[in-house]
Amino acid sequence: MSEQRLRLGLIFNFNPKWTGGIIYLINAIRILNFLEDKDKPKVVVFYNPSLQQYIDEINYPYMELVPHQFPTVYKGFMQSFLKMKNVFVHDLVVVHKLDAVFPMHDYPVKSNLNAKLVSWIADLQHFYYPQFFTKTKILERNARIRFILRNSKDLVVSSHAVKNDFIKFFKMPSSLRVHVYHFVSIIEGLPSMTYEEIRDKYKLEDNYYMISNQFHKHKNHKVVFEAIAQLKKKGVEVCIGITGRFPEQPDSPYMQELHDIINKNDLKQNIKFLGLIPRGDQLLLMKYSKAIIQPSLFEGWSTVIEDAKSLQVPVIAANLDVNIEQLEELGTYFEPHNVEKLVSIMEKYPNRDFSKQIYDSYENRMKQAAYELLSVFK
């Protein structure tokens, strides 16, 4: 039976700082565990050795791990033009007899391989918030996208909102198949700590909220901090735990802006910066929280919201199209710059009923996602 399995190559080559991309691909492998055994593909993971620690977390029965040094983007493009083959993956497909490869970020030339080379683009954020990118990065992102649209036959996007953005900003080739795959979060091996134990470990008050985002300006922590300040003035004390990697630069203007709000309004006991903590602890904190707040100005398909759905935790989210697509009528929404609306939501927000199932069952969601993903590669 094993000879008949689809042979799927997965490219695990991300910037180690981009936790969203890393989690995305780890889950893309783990989700295959929810397929019937007869449908499970053989997965060959080509990984950048700098990501070894994440590779060690993956458990899948039909998996081969291959460390691989990928060419840099510029060198890979130049060699591909000269050799008229995609040097990022061509030899990997031939040597390992692959039927499909995912996710393709670099597609400099068309492929004459029989394998299905599936591209992936997370979002088009730079069109909406160009101020968050350097001019060089915007040029690079647009160039990569245009090469994918020119040369690829299959493109995965994470939401219908992103698909609509592509139609809005680009002329889409009729030959390109665009697959909307809704990423889901797999929750495994949570720490065996009680609510009191995990709360005590991170010094959080009872009925705390959570934000789990990196500290980029478009993640919009500011609106939540200002809402907490207004609530405090009304005599309503709110505690919020915030996880995420801190900016590398010690004088980050965004972090200074957040600390100014805290200092001006005496919020040190209300807002707890927890930093980059073990994912198991992060998920357990989310599981026990009153609600997860997702205030971003822009999202592709929010890992945090998918974590919440897998953990059956309510979400208060900015009213972005993609968030509404993700949560539908089960989310509580506010305009991301409307502090007063968020204040009114948090002031009246009910305490958790931990026995309540908010979303579809975990098993149903995982199995459906597994077969949706498999269909992309066939």
Sine and cosine of phi, psi and omega as CSV:
sin_phi,cos_phi,sin_psi,cos_psi,sin_omega,cos_omega
0.00,0.00,-0.57,0.82,-0.09,-1.00
-0.87,0.49,-0.52,0.85,-0.02,-1.00
-0.90,0.43,-0.42,0.91,-0.07,-1.00
-1.00,0.04,-0.09,1.00,-0.05,-1.00
-0.94,0.35,0.63,-0.77,0.14,-0.99
-0.85,0.52,0.71,-0.70,0.03,-1.00
-0.98,-0.20,0.94,-0.33,-0.12,-0.99
-0.94,-0.35,0.85,-0.52,0.10,-1.00
-1.00,-0.08,0.77,-0.63,0.03,-1.00
-0.91,-0.42,0.77,-0.64,-0.04,-1.00
-1.00,-0.07,0.96,-0.30,-0.03,-1.00
-0.96,-0.27,0.98,0.19,-0.11,-0.99
-0.65,-0.76,0.99,0.11,-0.05,-1.00
-0.85,-0.53,0.36,-0.93,0.22,-0.97
-0.88,0.48,0.82,-0.57,-0.05,-1.00
-0.84,0.55,-0.32,0.95,0.00,-1.00
-0.99,0.14,-0.26,0.97,-0.04,-1.00
-1.00,0.01,0.99,0.10,-0.05,-1.00
-0.91,0.42,-0.50,0.86,0.01,-1.00
-0.88,0.48,-0.70,0.71,0.02,-1.00
-0.92,0.39,-0.64,0.77,0.01,-1.00
-0.89,0.45,-0.75,0.67,0.01,-1.00
-0.89,0.45,-0.62,0.79,0.00,-1.00
-0.83,0.55,-0.75,0.66,-0.09,-1.00
-0.97,0.23,-0.58,0.81,0.09,-1.00
-0.85,0.53,-0.69,0.72,0.02,-1.00
-0.93,0.36,-0.52,0.85,0.04,-1.00
-0.89,0.46,-0.52,0.85,0.06,-1.00
-0.98,0.19,-0.74,0.67,-0.06,-1.00
-0.88,0.47,-0.56,0.83,-0.05,-1.00
-0.90,0.44,-0.42,0.91,0.00,-1.00
-0.92,0.40,-0.32,0.95,0.08,-1.00
-0.90,0.44,-0.33,0.94,-0.04,-1.00
-1.00,0.03,0.00,1.00,0.12,-0.99
-0.98,0.21,0.41,-0.91,0.19,-0.98
-0.88,0.48,0.54,-0.84,-0.11,-0.99
-0.83,0.56,-0.63,0.78,-0.04,-1.00
-0.90,0.43,-0.36,0.93,-0.05,-1.00
-0.99,-0.12,-0.14,0.99,-0.08,-1.00
-0.95,0.32,0.79,-0.61,0.03,-1.00
-0.98,0.20,0.32,-0.95,0.23,-0.97
-0.99,0.14,0.81,-0.58,-0.07,-1.00
-0.94,-0.34,0.82,-0.57,0.09,-1.00
-0.94,-0.33,0.92,-0.40,-0.07,-1.00
-0.99,-0.15,0.91,-0.42,0.07,-1.00
-0.99,-0.11,0.93,-0.37,-0.17,-0.99
-0.83,-0.55,0.59,-0.81,0.13,-0.99
-0.93,0.37,0.82,-0.57,-0.06,-1.00
-0.82,0.57,-0.39,0.92,0.02,-1.00
-0.93,0.37,-0.22,0.98,0.00,-1.00
-0.97,-0.24,0.30,0.95,-0.07,-1.00
-0.79,0.61,-0.66,0.75,-0.07,-1.00
-0.86,0.50,-0.54,0.84,0.00,-1.00
-0.98,0.19,-0.57,0.82,0.03,-1.00
-0.87,0.50,-0.61,0.80,-0.04,-1.00
-0.90,0.43,-0.28,0.96,-0.02,-1.00
-0.99,0.11,-0.22,0.98,-0.17,-0.98
-1.00,0.03,0.72,-0.69,0.04,-1.00
-0.80,-0.60,0.92,-0.39,0.02,-1.00
-0.47,-0.88,0.72,-0.69,-0.17,-0.98
-0.93,0.36,-0.49,0.87,-0.07,-1.00
-0.91,-0.41,0.92,0.39,-0.12,-0.99
-0.74,-0.68,0.68,-0.74,0.11,-0.99
-0.85,-0.53,0.75,-0.66,-0.03,-1.00
-0.97,-0.23,0.81,-0.59,-0.05,-1.00
-0.80,-0.61,0.96,-0.27,0.10,-0.99
-0.91,0.42,0.65,-0.76,-0.11,-0.99
-0.48,-0.88,0.73,-0.69,0.09,-1.00
-1.00,-0.05,0.96,-0.27,0.00,-1.00
-0.98,0.21,0.53,-0.85,0.06,-1.00
-0.92,0.38,0.42,-0.91,0.12,-0.99
-0.90,0.44,0.33,-0.95,-0.06,-1.00
-0.84,0.53,-0.76,0.65,-0.09,-1.00
-0.93,0.36,-0.68,0.74,0.02,-1.00
-0.91,0.42,-0.67,0.74,-0.01,-1.00
-0.89,0.45,-0.63,0.78,0.03,-1.00
-0.92,0.40,-0.71,0.71,-0.02,-1.00
-0.89,0.46,-0.70,0.71,0.01,-1.00
-0.91,0.42,-0.60,0.80,0.02,-1.00
-0.90,0.43,-0.66,0.75,0.03,-1.00
-0.89,0.45,-0.67,0.74,-0.05,-1.00
-0.94,0.33,-0.63,0.78,-0.08,-1.00
-1.00,-0.07,-0.13,0.99,-0.02,-1.00
0.82,0.57,0.65,0.76,0.15,-0.99
-0.46,-0.89,0.46,-0.89,-0.03,-1.00
-0.98,0.20,0.99,-0.15,-0.11,-0.99
-0.94,0.34,-0.24,0.97,0.04,-1.00
-0.91,0.41,-0.52,0.85,-0.11,-0.99
-0.68,-0.74,-0.26,0.97,-0.18,-0.98
-0.80,0.59,-0.81,0.59,-0.06,-1.00
-0.92,0.38,-0.52,0.86,0.04,-1.00
-0.90,0.44,-0.66,0.75,0.01,-1.00
-0.90,0.44,-0.71,0.71,-0.06,-1.00
-0.93,0.37,-0.76,0.65,-0.07,-1.00
-0.91,0.42,-0.65,0.76,-0.09,-1.00
-0.99,-0.15,0.10,0.99,0.08,-1.00
0.78,0.62,0.82,0.57,-0.09,-1.00
-1.00,0.08,0.56,-0.83,0.08,-1.00
-1.00,-0.06,-0.44,0.90,-0.03,-1.00
-0.43,-0.90,0.42,-0.91,0.04,-1.00
-0.70,-0.72,0.64,-0.77,-0.01,-1.00
-0.39,-0.92,0.56,-0.83,-0.15,0.99
-1.00,-0.10,0.71,-0.71,0.02,-1.00
-1.00,0.05,0.91,-0.42,0.09,-1.00
-1.00,-0.10,-0.43,0.90,-0.09,-1.00
-0.83,-0.56,0.86,-0.51,-0.09,-1.00
-0.68,-0.73,0.92,0.39,-0.13,-0.99
-0.92,0.39,-0.51,0.86,-0.03,-1.00
-0.67,-0.74,0.34,-0.94,0.07,-1.00
-0.92,0.40,0.42,-0.91,-0.03,-1.00
-0.94,-0.33,0.63,-0.78,0.12,-0.99
-0.96,-0.26,0.24,0.97,0.04,-1.00
-0.97,0.25,0.43,-0.90,0.07,-1.00
-0.98,0.21,-0.32,0.95,-0.03,-1.00
-0.92,0.38,0.50,-0.86,0.04,-1.00
-1.00,0.04,0.93,-0.36,-0.03,-1.00
-0.99,-0.14,0.94,-0.34,-0.18,-0.98
-0.97,-0.25,0.88,-0.48,0.01,-1.00
-0.99,0.11,0.29,-0.96,0.05,-1.00
-0.56,-0.83,0.75,-0.66,0.13,-0.99
-0.77,-0.64,0.81,-0.59,-0.13,-0.99
-0.94,0.34,-0.71,0.70,-0.06,-1.00
-0.20,-0.98,0.08,-1.00,0.05,-1.00
-0.88,-0.48,0.70,0.71,-0.07,-1.00
-0.83,0.55,-0.56,0.83,-0.09,-1.00
-0.91,0.41,-0.31,0.95,0.08,-1.00
-0.97,0.24,-0.50,0.87,-0.06,-1.00
-1.00,-0.04,-0.57,0.82,-0.03,-1.00
-0.74,-0.68,0.92,0.39,-0.02,-1.00
-0.89,0.46,-0.37,0.93,-0.01,-1.00
-0.92,0.38,-0.25,0.97,0.02,-1.00
-1.00,0.02,0.05,1.00,-0.04,-1.00
-0.77,-0.64,0.49,-0.87,0.15,-0.99
-0.96,0.28,0.34,-0.94,0.04,-1.00
-0.88,0.47,-0.60,0.80,0.02,-1.00
-0.90,0.43,-0.68,0.74,-0.01,-1.00
-0.91,0.41,-0.61,0.79,0.03,-1.00
-0.90,0.43,-0.69,0.72,0.04,-1.00
-0.87,0.49,-0.67,0.74,-0.01,-1.00
-0.90,0.43,-0.71,0.71,0.00,-1.00
-0.88,0.48,-0.71,0.70,-0.01,-1.00
-0.91,0.42,-0.63,0.78,0.02,-1.00
-0.90,0.44,-0.71,0.70,0.01,-1.00
-0.87,0.50,-0.69,0.73,-0.01,-1.00
-0.89,0.45,-0.70,0.71,-0.05,-1.00
-0.91,0.42,-0.60,0.80,0.07,-1.00
-0.91,0.41,-0.64,0.77,0.04,-1.00
-0.89,0.45,-0.72,0.69,-0.01,-1.00
-0.90,0.43,-0.53,0.85,-0.02,-1.00
-0.97,0.24,-0.61,0.79,-0.22,-0.98
-0.92,-0.38,-0.36,0.93,-0.08,-1.00
-1.00,0.06,0.44,-0.90,0.06,-1.00
-0.96,-0.27,-0.33,0.94,-0.05,-1.00
-0.68,-0.73,0.76,-0.65,0.00,-1.00
-0.75,-0.66,0.78,-0.63,0.08,-1.00
-0.99,-0.16,0.75,-0.66,0.18,-0.98
-0.82,-0.57,0.33,-0.94,-0.18,-0.98
-1.00,-0.01,-0.16,0.99,-0.05,-1.00
-0.34,-0.94,0.30,-0.95,0.11,-0.99
-0.93,0.37,-0.48,0.88,0.05,-1.00
-0.88,0.47,-0.68,0.74,0.02,-1.00
-0.93,0.36,-0.65,0.76,0.05,-1.00
-0.85,0.53,-0.68,0.73,0.03,-1.00
-0.91,0.42,-0.55,0.83,0.07,-1.00
-0.90,0.45,-0.65,0.76,0.03,-1.00
-0.88,0.48,-0.69,0.72,0.01,-1.00
-0.90,0.44,-0.57,0.82,-0.01,-1.00
-0.94,0.34,-0.66,0.75,-0.18,-0.98
-0.98,-0.21,-0.26,0.97,-0.07,-1.00
-0.73,-0.69,0.44,-0.90,0.18,-0.98
-0.99,0.10,0.92,-0.40,-0.13,-0.99
-1.00,0.01,0.81,-0.59,0.03,-1.00
-0.89,0.45,0.65,-0.76,0.00,-1.00
-0.92,0.40,-0.38,0.92,-0.02,-1.00
-0.99,0.15,-0.17,0.99,-0.07,-1.00
-1.00,0.06,0.82,-0.57,0.09,-1.00
-1.00,-0.01,0.86,-0.50,0.01,-1.00
-0.97,-0.22,0.88,-0.47,-0.03,-1.00
-0.97,-0.25,0.81,-0.59,0.11,-0.99
-1.00,-0.06,0.94,-0.33,0.04,-1.00
-0.92,-0.39,0.88,-0.47,-0.01,-1.00
-1.00,0.07,0.98,-0.22,0.07,-1.00
-0.82,0.58,0.64,-0.77,0.12,-0.99
-0.80,-0.59,0.37,-0.93,-0.02,-1.00
-0.99,-0.16,0.81,-0.59,0.08,-1.00
-1.00,-0.05,0.78,-0.62,-0.04,-1.00
-0.93,-0.36,0.90,-0.43,-0.02,-1.00
-0.69,-0.72,0.59,-0.81,0.20,-0.98
0.86,0.51,0.74,0.68,0.07,-1.00
-0.91,0.41,0.54,-0.84,0.04,-1.00
-0.86,0.52,0.54,-0.84,-0.04,-1.00
-1.00,0.01,0.89,0.46,0.05,-1.00
-0.91,-0.42,0.56,-0.83,0.06,-1.00
-0.98,0.20,0.16,-0.99,0.07,-1.00
-0.82,0.58,-0.72,0.69,-0.02,-1.00
-0.91,0.41,-0.62,0.78,-0.05,-1.00
-0.93,0.37,-0.72,0.70,-0.02,-1.00
-0.94,0.33,-0.57,0.82,0.03,-1.00
-0.92,0.39,-0.64,0.76,0.02,-1.00
-0.93,0.37,-0.60,0.80,0.00,-1.00
-0.86,0.51,-0.61,0.79,-0.07,-1.00
-0.95,-0.32,0.21,0.98,0.13,-0.99
0.83,0.56,0.75,0.67,0.02,-1.00
-0.97,-0.25,0.59,-0.81,0.04,-1.00
-0.97,0.25,0.22,-0.97,0.04,-1.00
-0.89,0.45,0.51,-0.86,0.05,-1.00
0.83,0.56,0.74,0.67,-0.01,-1.00
-0.99,0.10,0.41,-0.91,0.15,-0.99
-0.99,-0.15,0.22,-0.98,0.04,-1.00
-0.74,-0.67,0.62,-0.78,0.29,-0.96
-0.83,-0.55,0.78,-0.63,0.03,-1.00
-0.80,-0.60,0.99,0.14,0.01,-1.00
-0.66,-0.75,0.41,-0.91,0.15,-0.99
-0.94,0.34,0.32,-0.95,-0.09,-1.00
-1.00,-0.01,0.89,0.45,0.15,-0.99
-0.98,-0.20,0.49,-0.87,-0.10,-1.00
-0.86,0.50,-0.59,0.81,-0.04,-1.00
-0.95,0.32,-0.16,0.99,0.07,-1.00
-0.97,0.24,-0.27,0.96,0.30,-0.95
0.89,0.46,0.65,0.76,0.11,-0.99
-0.85,0.53,-0.49,0.87,-0.14,-0.99
-0.80,0.60,-0.68,0.73,-0.06,-1.00
-0.89,0.46,-0.56,0.83,0.01,-1.00
-0.95,0.32,-0.68,0.73,0.01,-1.00
-0.87,0.49,-0.68,0.74,0.00,-1.00
-0.92,0.38,-0.57,0.82,0.06,-1.00
-0.91,0.41,-0.67,0.74,0.02,-1.00
-0.89,0.45,-0.62,0.78,0.04,-1.00
-0.89,0.46,-0.68,0.73,0.02,-1.00
-0.92,0.40,-0.63,0.77,0.03,-1.00
-0.89,0.45,-0.65,0.76,0.01,-1.00
-0.88,0.48,-0.65,0.76,0.02,-1.00
-0.90,0.43,-0.44,0.90,0.03,-1.00
-1.00,0.02,0.04,1.00,0.02,-1.00
1.00,0.06,0.21,0.98,0.01,-1.00
-0.97,-0.24,0.93,-0.36,-0.02,-1.00
-1.00,0.01,0.82,-0.58,-0.02,-1.00
-0.84,-0.54,0.66,-0.75,0.08,-1.00
-0.91,-0.41,0.69,-0.73,0.03,-1.00
-0.68,-0.73,0.73,-0.68,0.09,-1.00
-0.99,-0.15,0.71,-0.70,-0.08,-1.00
-0.82,-0.57,0.90,-0.45,0.06,-1.00
-0.97,-0.25,0.33,-0.94,0.04,-1.00
0.64,-0.77,0.43,-0.90,0.00,-1.00
-0.94,0.34,0.77,-0.64,0.05,-1.00
-0.96,0.28,0.46,-0.89,0.07,-1.00
-0.86,0.51,0.54,-0.84,-0.01,-1.00
-0.94,0.35,-0.60,0.80,-0.03,-1.00
-0.96,0.28,0.80,-0.60,-0.06,-1.00
-0.92,0.40,-0.37,0.93,-0.03,-1.00
-0.95,-0.30,0.62,0.78,-0.02,-1.00
-0.83,0.56,0.86,-0.52,0.03,-1.00
-0.86,0.51,-0.59,0.81,-0.02,-1.00
-0.92,0.40,-0.71,0.71,0.03,-1.00
-0.90,0.43,-0.61,0.79,0.03,-1.00
-0.89,0.46,-0.65,0.76,0.03,-1.00
-0.88,0.47,-0.67,0.75,0.01,-1.00
-0.92,0.38,-0.69,0.73,0.01,-1.00
-0.91,0.41,-0.54,0.84,0.05,-1.00
-0.89,0.46,-0.65,0.76,0.04,-1.00
-0.90,0.44,-0.68,0.74,0.00,-1.00
-0.89,0.47,-0.75,0.66,-0.06,-1.00
-0.92,0.38,-0.66,0.75,-0.03,-1.00
-0.91,0.42,-0.53,0.85,-0.10,-0.99
-0.93,-0.38,0.18,0.98,0.05,-1.00
0.82,0.57,0.85,0.53,-0.09,-1.00
-0.95,-0.32,0.26,0.97,-0.07,-1.00
-0.88,0.47,-0.50,0.86,0.03,-1.00
-1.00,0.10,-0.24,0.97,-0.03,-1.00
-1.00,-0.06,-0.53,0.85,-0.11,-0.99
-0.89,-0.46,0.88,-0.47,-0.08,-1.00
-0.93,-0.37,0.93,-0.37,0.10,-0.99
-0.99,0.15,0.90,-0.43,-0.07,-1.00
-0.98,-0.18,-0.25,0.97,0.03,-1.00
0.97,0.25,-0.36,-0.93,-0.01,-1.00
-1.00,0.00,0.98,-0.21,-0.07,-1.00
-0.96,-0.28,0.24,-0.97,0.04,-1.00
-0.81,0.59,0.66,-0.75,-0.08,-1.00
-0.86,0.51,-0.58,0.82,0.04,-1.00
-0.87,0.50,-0.68,0.73,0.05,-1.00
-0.91,0.42,-0.67,0.74,0.01,-1.00
-0.85,0.52,-0.73,0.68,-0.03,-1.00
-0.91,0.41,-0.61,0.79,0.02,-1.00
-0.92,0.39,-0.65,0.76,0.09,-1.00
-0.87,0.49,-0.65,0.76,0.04,-1.00
-0.90,0.43,-0.68,0.74,-0.03,-1.00
-0.85,0.52,-0.62,0.78,-0.07,-1.00
-1.00,-0.07,0.00,1.00,-0.08,-1.00
-0.96,0.27,0.34,-0.94,0.07,-1.00
-0.91,0.42,-0.66,0.75,0.09,-1.00
-0.21,-0.98,0.35,-0.94,0.12,-0.99
-0.98,-0.18,0.72,-0.69,0.02,-1.00
-0.96,-0.28,0.79,-0.61,0.02,-1.00
-0.85,-0.53,1.00,-0.01,-0.15,-0.99
-1.00,-0.08,0.19,0.98,-0.19,-0.98
-0.82,0.57,0.51,-0.86,0.14,-0.99
-0.98,0.18,-0.38,0.93,-0.02,-1.00
-0.45,-0.89,0.66,-0.75,0.11,-0.99
-0.59,-0.80,0.48,-0.88,0.16,-0.99
-1.00,0.07,-0.96,0.29,0.16,-0.99
-0.56,-0.83,0.93,-0.37,-0.27,-0.96
-0.95,0.31,0.89,-0.46,0.12,-0.99
-0.87,0.50,-0.62,0.78,-0.03,-1.00
-0.88,0.48,-0.69,0.73,0.02,-1.00
-0.92,0.40,-0.64,0.77,0.06,-1.00
-0.90,0.43,-0.62,0.79,0.11,-0.99
-0.84,0.54,-0.72,0.69,-0.01,-1.00
-0.87,0.49,-0.67,0.74,-0.01,-1.00
-0.91,0.41,-0.64,0.77,0.02,-1.00
-0.93,0.37,-0.47,0.88,-0.02,-1.00
-1.00,-0.08,-0.04,1.00,-0.02,-1.00
0.88,0.47,0.71,0.70,0.00,-1.00
-0.94,-0.34,0.70,-0.71,0.04,-1.00
-0.92,0.39,0.44,-0.90,-0.06,-1.00
-0.78,-0.63,0.73,-0.68,0.20,-0.98
-0.96,-0.27,0.88,-0.47,-0.18,-0.98
-0.72,-0.69,0.48,-0.88,0.19,-0.98
-0.86,0.51,0.57,-0.82,-0.13,-0.99
-0.99,0.13,0.74,0.67,0.09,-1.00
-0.95,0.31,0.50,-0.87,0.03,-1.00
-0.82,0.57,-0.67,0.74,-0.07,-1.00
-0.93,0.37,-0.59,0.81,0.04,-1.00
-0.91,0.41,-0.63,0.77,0.03,-1.00
-0.92,0.38,-0.62,0.79,0.09,-1.00
-0.88,0.48,-0.59,0.81,-0.09,-1.00
-0.98,0.21,-0.64,0.77,-0.11,-0.99
-0.97,-0.26,-0.36,0.93,-0.05,-1.00
0.80,0.60,-0.70,-0.71,-0.09,-1.00
-0.98,0.19,-0.01,1.00,-0.08,-1.00
-1.00,0.01,-0.10,1.00,0.05,-1.00
-1.00,-0.09,0.32,-0.95,0.15,-0.99
-0.93,-0.36,0.82,-0.58,-0.23,-0.97
-0.89,-0.45,0.46,-0.89,0.13,-0.99
-0.56,-0.83,0.46,-0.89,0.10,-1.00
-0.94,0.35,0.76,-0.65,-0.23,-0.97
-0.90,0.43,-0.20,0.98,0.08,-1.00
-0.95,-0.30,0.06,1.00,-0.10,-0.99
-1.00,-0.07,1.00,0.00,-0.03,-1.00
-0.89,0.46,-0.67,0.75,-0.06,-1.00
-0.88,0.47,-0.63,0.77,0.02,-1.00
-0.90,0.43,-0.67,0.74,0.02,-1.00
-0.91,0.42,-0.62,0.79,0.06,-1.00
-0.86,0.51,-0.72,0.69,-0.03,-1.00
-0.90,0.43,-0.57,0.82,0.04,-1.00
-0.93,0.37,-0.76,0.65,-0.09,-1.00
-0.94,0.33,-0.52,0.86,-0.01,-1.00
-0.90,0.44,-0.56,0.83,-0.07,-1.00
-0.96,-0.30,0.09,1.00,-0.16,-0.99
-0.94,0.35,0.77,-0.63,-0.08,-1.00
-0.96,0.27,0.42,-0.91,0.13,-0.99
-0.94,0.35,0.38,-0.92,-0.09,-1.00
-0.93,0.36,0.65,-0.76,0.30,-0.95
-0.98,-0.22,0.99,-0.15,-0.14,-0.99
-0.94,0.35,-0.20,0.98,0.02,-1.00
-1.00,0.05,-0.16,0.99,-0.10,-1.00
-0.99,0.14,0.76,-0.65,0.12,-0.99
-1.00,-0.04,0.91,-0.42,-0.07,-1.00
-1.00,0.05,-0.67,0.74,-0.13,-0.99
-0.92,-0.38,0.10,-0.99,0.09,-1.00
-0.84,0.55,0.40,-0.92,-0.08,-1.00
-0.89,0.46,0.52,-0.86,-0.02,-1.00
-0.82,0.57,-0.74,0.68,-0.07,-1.00
-0.89,0.46,-0.68,0.74,0.01,-1.00
-0.89,0.45,-0.70,0.72,-0.03,-1.00
-0.90,0.43,-0.66,0.75,-0.03,-1.00
-0.92,0.40,-0.71,0.71,-0.05,-1.00
-0.91,0.40,-0.67,0.74,0.02,-1.00
-0.88,0.48,-0.69,0.73,0.00,-1.00
-0.91,0.42,-0.61,0.79,-0.01,-1.00
-0.88,0.48,-0.70,0.71,-0.03,-1.00
-0.97,0.25,-0.50,0.86,0.11,-0.99
-0.89,0.46,-0.68,0.73,-0.01,-1.00
-0.93,0.37,-0.70,0.72,0.00,-1.00
-0.85,0.53,-0.61,0.79,-0.04,-1.00
-0.89,0.45,-0.43,0.90,0.01,-1.00
-0.91,0.42,-0.55,0.83,-0.16,-0.99
-1.00,-0.05,-0.13,0.99,-0.06,-1.00
-1.00,-0.04,0.00,0.00,0.00,0.00
